[in-house]
């Protein structure tokens, strides 16, 4: 008998939560929140687990052919038809249209592609493409801003390695730049914050697929911190599929790697702080005056006045309030405390924890900031009350010695 059980990542997560539920470490409502399902579904999963064990959590169609799939006869017929000389140079999309038009057989292009690749009849390689056409500039300043980081030996060995974060307007070629130790989330948000304060909020930001901007392909995160901040500002985030697609900022980087490096060398600058000061006081104004084309172009930046940018450009997480009004964050327990007339959020409520770029931590619930203190360790559970023995308990019937203490003699129960 084969005892091997194949489970998906999601099913293994179901199993872990159900085990915790059986050990009474979780309530059904907490299990529903952790599994992102309804409480009724938790009851179903628990019932299937108690009836069939671990196998009860495996999808019922595992190992079976899809109800919507095609049978083996249809697959063989399609492959044999494709082998005919008439269709050997057809792509999956066109061959799918021919099958539906001539043979009234509906098979999706993706299914045909997989069948043909499995049979060795289709390589999936695309024919060489012509060079991309030049994309026209946007009409308004701030309609699209290309953003990129350029890691280079900017100080030519005189100082630490660093990265130049460049934001260039697509319509006017106006640039804004900042030196940073690396192209990480914190320094990208600091640079975007300074850009918004100086020019306003752009409509669209155009970047590459770096992990700072684009979510992971495995689906473990739906949006990055930078993407979340831009979404709150109403900025559309676009991703370039090739370096050539964001050629304006790539060419700008090459320009700075020539002109800016020589300027830093002339000024004897060897630190990030001095380099950023030189950008603000000299380089940006001179470069934009020479290369930017601002005349006749409307500025479509939106104002940032009235926005709490420190609560947007930050690290944000959601945390659940425990029954003892504590929150677990980064391995530390935070005890929520009353402040004035404000109410504490009920247990099981989700609150927002924001770490500002200055390092301070802020907890909010319903747009109200919560007072808290950091605990030294895990909070001690409240001791359970010990009930007093009843009047008829044998302990109360022991005789008392002359010194006022109970004797140690064992008394047998009377019949």
C-alpha positions as CSV (number, residue, x, y, z in Angstrom):
1,X,0.0,0.0,0.0
2,X,1.4,3.4,-1.0
3,X,1.3,5.8,2.0
4,X,2.7,8.7,0.0
5,X,0.4,11.7,-0.1
6,X,1.0,14.6,-2.5
7,X,-0.2,18.0,-1.2
8,X,0.0,21.5,-2.6
9,X,1.5,24.4,-0.6
10,X,-2.0,25.7,0.1
11,X,-3.1,22.3,1.3
12,X,-0.1,21.9,3.6
13,X,-1.0,25.3,5.1
14,X,-4.6,24.0,5.6
15,X,-3.2,21.0,7.4
16,X,-1.0,23.0,9.7
17,X,-4.0,25.3,10.7
18,X,-6.3,22.3,11.2
19,X,-3.7,20.7,13.5
20,X,-3.5,23.9,15.5
21,X,-7.3,24.0,15.6
22,X,-7.5,20.4,16.9
23,X,-4.9,21.3,19.6
24,X,-7.2,24.2,20.5
25,X,-4.5,26.7,19.8
26,X,-6.8,28.5,17.4
27,X,-10.5,29.3,17.4
28,X,-12.5,28.7,14.3
29,X,-12.8,32.4,13.6
30,X,-9.1,32.8,13.8
31,X,-8.5,29.8,11.6
32,X,-10.9,31.3,9.0
33,X,-8.9,34.6,9.1
34,X,-5.6,32.8,8.7
35,X,-6.8,30.6,5.8
36,X,-8.7,33.5,4.2
37,X,-11.9,31.5,4.0
38,X,-15.3,31.7,5.7
39,X,-16.1,30.0,9.0
40,X,-18.4,27.5,7.3
41,X,-15.6,26.4,5.1
42,X,-13.5,25.8,8.3
43,X,-16.2,23.5,9.6
44,X,-16.2,21.6,6.3
45,X,-12.4,21.2,6.3
46,X,-12.5,20.1,9.9
47,X,-15.2,17.5,9.2
48,X,-13.3,16.1,6.1
49,X,-10.1,15.9,8.2
50,X,-11.8,14.0,11.0
51,X,-13.3,11.5,8.6
52,X,-10.4,10.9,6.2
53,X,-7.3,12.3,8.0
54,X,-4.7,14.3,6.0
55,X,-6.1,12.9,2.7
56,X,-9.4,14.7,3.5
57,X,-7.7,18.1,2.8
58,X,-6.4,17.1,-0.7
59,X,-8.5,18.4,-3.6
60,X,-10.9,15.8,-4.8
61,X,-9.9,16.1,-8.4
62,X,-6.2,15.4,-7.7
63,X,-4.9,12.8,-10.2
64,X,-8.1,12.8,-12.3
65,X,-8.6,14.3,-15.7
66,X,-10.2,17.7,-15.8
67,X,-14.0,17.7,-16.4
68,X,-13.4,20.5,-18.9
69,X,-10.4,18.9,-20.6
70,X,-10.3,17.2,-24.0
71,X,-10.0,13.4,-24.3
72,X,-7.0,11.6,-25.7
73,X,-8.7,10.9,-29.0
74,X,-9.2,14.6,-29.7
75,X,-5.6,15.3,-28.8
76,X,-4.3,12.6,-31.1
77,X,-6.6,13.9,-33.9
78,X,-5.4,17.5,-33.6
79,X,-1.7,16.4,-33.6
80,X,-2.1,14.2,-36.6
81,X,-3.9,17.0,-38.4
82,X,-1.1,19.5,-37.6
83,X,1.4,17.1,-39.1
84,X,-0.1,17.5,-42.5
85,X,1.9,19.7,-44.9
86,X,-0.9,22.2,-45.1
87,X,-0.7,23.2,-41.4
88,X,3.0,22.6,-40.5
89,X,3.9,26.3,-40.5
90,X,0.7,27.4,-38.6
91,X,1.1,28.9,-35.2
92,X,-1.1,27.8,-32.3
93,X,-3.4,30.8,-32.6
94,X,-4.1,30.4,-36.3
95,X,-4.4,26.6,-36.1
96,X,-7.0,27.1,-33.3
97,X,-9.0,29.4,-35.6
98,X,-8.8,26.9,-38.4
99,X,-10.0,24.0,-36.3
100,X,-13.0,26.0,-35.1
101,X,-13.8,27.3,-38.6
102,X,-13.4,24.1,-40.6
103,X,-13.9,21.3,-38.2
104,X,-16.1,22.9,-35.6
105,X,-13.6,21.8,-33.0
106,X,-12.9,24.4,-30.2
107,X,-9.5,24.1,-28.7
108,X,-7.8,27.1,-27.1
109,X,-4.5,28.3,-28.6
110,X,-2.7,27.7,-25.2
111,X,-3.9,24.0,-25.2
112,X,-2.7,23.5,-28.7
113,X,0.7,25.1,-27.9
114,X,1.2,22.7,-25.0
115,X,0.2,19.7,-27.1
116,X,2.5,20.7,-29.9
117,X,5.4,21.4,-27.7
118,X,5.0,18.0,-25.9
119,X,5.0,16.3,-29.3
120,X,8.1,18.2,-30.4
121,X,6.2,20.0,-33.2
122,X,6.5,23.6,-31.9
123,X,9.5,25.3,-30.3
124,X,7.8,28.4,-29.0
125,X,10.5,30.6,-30.4
126,X,9.3,33.8,-32.0
127,X,10.6,35.1,-35.3
128,X,13.1,38.0,-35.1
129,X,11.4,41.3,-34.8
130,X,12.2,44.6,-36.4
131,X,13.7,47.4,-34.3
132,X,11.2,49.1,-32.1
133,X,9.7,52.3,-33.4
134,X,10.5,55.5,-31.5
135,X,7.8,56.2,-28.9
136,X,6.5,59.8,-28.9
137,X,7.0,61.9,-25.8
138,X,4.1,62.6,-23.5
139,X,2.6,66.0,-23.9
140,X,2.5,67.2,-20.3
141,X,5.2,67.6,-17.7
142,X,4.5,64.9,-15.0
143,X,2.4,62.7,-17.3
144,X,5.1,60.0,-17.2
145,X,8.3,59.9,-15.1
146,X,10.9,57.3,-15.8
147,X,12.8,56.1,-12.7
148,X,15.9,54.0,-12.4
149,X,19.0,53.4,-10.3
150,X,22.5,53.5,-11.6
151,X,25.1,51.6,-9.5
152,X,28.6,52.9,-10.5
153,X,31.9,53.9,-9.1
154,X,30.8,57.5,-8.9
155,X,33.7,58.6,-6.6
156,X,36.3,56.7,-8.6
157,X,37.6,55.0,-5.5
158,X,37.7,58.1,-3.3
159,X,34.6,57.1,-1.4
160,X,32.1,54.2,-0.8
161,X,30.2,52.5,-3.6
162,X,26.8,54.0,-4.1
163,X,23.8,54.3,-6.5
164,X,22.4,57.3,-8.3
165,X,18.6,57.3,-8.3
166,X,17.4,59.2,-11.4
167,X,13.9,60.4,-12.2
168,X,13.5,62.0,-15.7
169,X,10.3,63.5,-17.1
170,X,9.3,61.9,-20.3
171,X,7.9,65.1,-21.9
172,X,10.7,67.6,-21.0
173,X,13.7,65.5,-20.0
174,X,13.9,67.4,-16.7
175,X,15.8,65.3,-14.2
176,X,15.8,64.9,-10.4
177,X,18.5,62.8,-8.8
178,X,19.7,61.6,-5.4
179,X,22.8,59.6,-4.4
180,X,22.0,56.6,-2.0
181,X,24.0,53.7,-0.7
182,X,21.8,51.3,-2.8
183,X,18.6,51.1,-4.7
184,X,16.6,49.7,-1.8
185,X,13.0,50.5,-0.7
186,X,13.9,53.1,1.9
187,X,16.1,55.3,-0.3
188,X,13.7,54.9,-3.3
189,X,10.9,56.2,-1.1
190,X,13.0,59.0,0.2
191,X,13.9,60.1,-3.3
192,X,10.2,59.9,-4.5
193,X,9.2,61.9,-1.4
194,X,11.6,64.7,-2.3
195,X,10.5,64.6,-5.9
196,X,6.9,65.0,-4.9
197,X,7.7,67.9,-2.5
198,X,9.6,69.7,-5.2
199,X,7.6,69.1,-8.4
200,X,4.3,67.5,-7.3
201,X,2.6,64.1,-7.8
202,X,3.1,62.7,-11.3
203,X,0.5,60.7,-13.1
204,X,2.6,57.6,-14.0
205,X,5.9,56.2,-12.9
206,X,7.8,54.0,-15.3
207,X,10.3,51.5,-13.8
208,X,11.9,48.1,-14.4
209,X,10.8,44.8,-12.8
210,X,13.1,45.2,-9.8
211,X,12.0,43.7,-6.5
212,X,11.7,47.2,-5.0
213,X,8.9,48.0,-7.5
214,X,7.3,44.8,-8.9
215,X,5.7,42.1,-6.7
216,X,7.3,38.7,-6.7
217,X,6.3,36.3,-9.4
218,X,5.5,33.5,-6.9
219,X,2.5,35.5,-5.7
220,X,3.7,35.8,-2.1
221,X,3.1,39.5,-2.2
222,X,0.5,41.5,-4.2
223,X,2.2,44.9,-4.0
224,X,5.5,46.2,-2.8
225,X,5.9,49.1,-0.3
226,X,6.8,51.4,-3.1
227,X,3.8,50.3,-5.1
228,X,1.5,50.7,-2.1
229,X,2.8,54.3,-1.5
230,X,2.3,55.2,-5.2
231,X,-1.2,53.7,-5.2
232,X,-2.1,55.9,-2.2
233,X,-0.9,58.9,-4.1
234,X,-2.9,57.9,-7.2
235,X,0.2,57.3,-9.3
236,X,0.0,54.5,-11.9
237,X,3.0,52.2,-11.8
238,X,4.2,50.8,-15.2
239,X,6.9,48.2,-15.7
240,X,9.3,48.1,-18.7
241,X,9.9,44.7,-20.3
242,X,13.3,45.7,-21.6
243,X,16.0,48.3,-21.0
244,X,15.2,49.8,-24.4
245,X,11.6,50.5,-23.4
246,X,12.9,53.0,-20.8
247,X,15.7,54.3,-23.0
248,X,15.3,57.9,-21.9
249,X,16.5,57.2,-18.4
250,X,19.1,54.7,-19.6
251,X,20.6,57.3,-21.9
252,X,20.4,59.8,-19.1
253,X,22.5,57.5,-16.9
254,X,25.2,57.3,-19.5
255,X,25.3,61.1,-19.7
256,X,25.7,61.4,-15.9
257,X,28.4,58.7,-15.8
258,X,30.4,61.0,-18.1
259,X,29.5,64.5,-17.0
260,X,28.7,64.1,-13.3
261,X,31.7,61.9,-12.5
262,X,34.1,64.5,-13.9
263,X,32.3,67.3,-12.0
264,X,32.6,65.3,-8.7
265,X,36.3,64.8,-9.5
266,X,36.8,68.5,-10.1
267,X,35.1,69.4,-6.8
268,X,36.9,66.7,-4.8
269,X,33.6,65.2,-3.6
270,X,33.9,61.7,-2.0
271,X,30.8,61.3,0.2
272,X,27.1,60.8,-0.5
273,X,26.1,63.9,1.6
274,X,28.5,66.2,-0.3
275,X,27.4,64.8,-3.6
276,X,23.7,65.4,-2.9
277,X,24.5,68.9,-1.8
278,X,26.3,69.5,-5.0
279,X,23.3,68.2,-7.0
280,X,21.0,70.7,-5.3
281,X,23.3,73.7,-5.4
282,X,24.8,73.3,-8.9
283,X,24.4,70.3,-11.1
284,X,20.6,69.8,-11.4
285,X,19.9,73.4,-12.3
286,X,22.8,73.6,-14.8
287,X,21.9,70.2,-16.4
288,X,18.2,71.0,-16.7
289,X,18.9,74.5,-18.1
290,X,21.0,72.8,-20.9
291,X,19.0,69.7,-21.7
292,X,15.4,70.1,-20.4
293,X,12.7,71.4,-22.8
294,X,10.0,73.0,-20.7
295,X,8.6,75.6,-23.0
296,X,5.1,75.2,-24.3
297,X,4.4,72.1,-22.2
298,X,1.7,72.1,-19.5
299,X,2.6,70.9,-16.0
300,X,0.1,68.2,-15.0
301,X,1.7,67.4,-11.7
302,X,-0.9,67.3,-8.9
303,X,-0.2,69.2,-5.7
304,X,0.8,67.3,-2.5
305,X,-0.3,70.1,-0.1
306,X,-2.4,68.7,2.7
307,X,-1.1,65.1,2.4
308,X,0.7,63.5,5.2
309,X,3.6,62.2,3.1
310,X,5.3,60.7,6.2
311,X,2.4,58.3,6.5
312,X,2.5,57.4,2.8
313,X,6.2,56.9,2.3
314,X,6.7,54.5,5.1
315,X,6.7,50.7,5.9
316,X,3.2,49.6,6.5
317,X,1.8,46.3,7.9
318,X,-1.5,45.0,9.2
319,X,-1.6,43.3,12.6
320,X,-4.3,41.7,14.6
321,X,-5.1,42.7,18.1
322,X,-4.9,39.8,20.6
323,X,-7.3,39.1,23.4
324,X,-5.0,40.8,25.9
325,X,-4.8,44.0,23.7
326,X,-1.3,43.3,22.6
327,X,0.1,43.3,19.1
328,X,3.0,41.1,17.8
329,X,5.3,43.1,15.5
330,X,8.8,42.2,14.5
331,X,9.2,39.7,17.3
332,X,8.2,42.2,20.0
333,X,4.9,42.6,21.8
334,X,3.3,46.0,21.9
335,X,0.7,46.7,24.7
336,X,-2.1,49.0,23.6
337,X,-3.0,51.6,26.1
338,X,-5.9,54.0,26.6
339,X,-5.3,57.6,25.6
340,X,-7.9,60.1,26.6
341,X,-11.5,59.4,25.5
342,X,-10.4,57.2,22.5
343,X,-11.5,53.5,22.6
344,X,-9.2,50.5,22.2
345,X,-9.9,48.4,19.1
346,X,-11.7,45.1,20.0
347,X,-9.7,41.9,20.0
348,X,-9.3,40.2,16.5
349,X,-9.4,43.7,14.9
350,X,-6.8,44.5,12.3
351,X,-4.8,47.7,12.9
352,X,-2.2,49.4,10.7
353,X,1.4,49.6,11.9
354,X,3.5,52.2,10.1
355,X,7.3,52.6,10.6
356,X,8.2,56.1,9.3
357,X,11.5,56.7,7.5
358,X,12.8,58.4,10.6
359,X,12.5,55.1,12.5
360,X,9.5,55.9,14.6
361,X,6.6,53.5,14.9
362,X,2.9,54.5,14.7
363,X,-0.2,52.3,15.2
364,X,-3.5,53.5,13.8
365,X,-7.1,52.2,13.9
366,X,-9.9,54.0,12.0
367,X,-7.5,56.8,11.3
368,X,-6.9,57.3,15.0
369,X,-3.4,56.9,16.4
370,X,-3.1,54.4,19.3
371,X,-0.9,54.7,22.3
372,X,1.3,51.7,23.1
373,X,4.3,50.6,25.0
374,X,6.8,47.9,24.2
375,X,6.8,44.9,26.5
376,X,10.1,43.2,27.5
377,X,8.8,39.7,26.7
378,X,5.7,37.7,26.0
379,X,2.8,38.9,28.3
380,X,2.1,36.5,31.1
381,X,-1.4,34.9,31.0
382,X,-3.8,35.7,33.8
383,X,-3.7,33.0,36.5
384,X,-6.8,30.8,36.7
385,X,-8.7,31.0,40.0
386,X,-8.3,27.9,42.3
387,X,-11.7,27.0,43.8
388,X,-11.9,26.4,47.5
389,X,-12.7,22.8,48.7
390,X,-16.3,22.1,49.6
391,X,-17.4,21.7,53.2
392,X,-17.7,17.9,52.8
393,X,-14.2,17.5,51.5
394,X,-12.2,14.9,53.5
395,X,-9.5,17.5,54.1
396,X,-11.9,19.5,56.2
397,X,-12.8,16.4,58.4
398,X,-9.3,15.6,59.6
399,X,-8.9,15.9,63.5
400,X,-6.9,18.7,64.9
401,X,-4.0,18.0,67.3
402,X,-3.3,19.9,70.5
403,X,-0.9,22.2,68.7
404,X,-3.7,23.3,66.4
405,X,-2.4,21.4,63.3
406,X,-4.1,18.6,61.4
407,X,-2.7,15.2,62.0
408,X,-1.1,13.3,59.2
409,X,-3.1,10.1,59.9
410,X,-4.9,8.6,57.0
411,X,-8.6,8.0,57.6
412,X,-10.5,5.4,55.6
413,X,-13.9,6.2,54.4
414,X,-16.7,4.9,56.6
415,X,-19.1,2.5,55.0
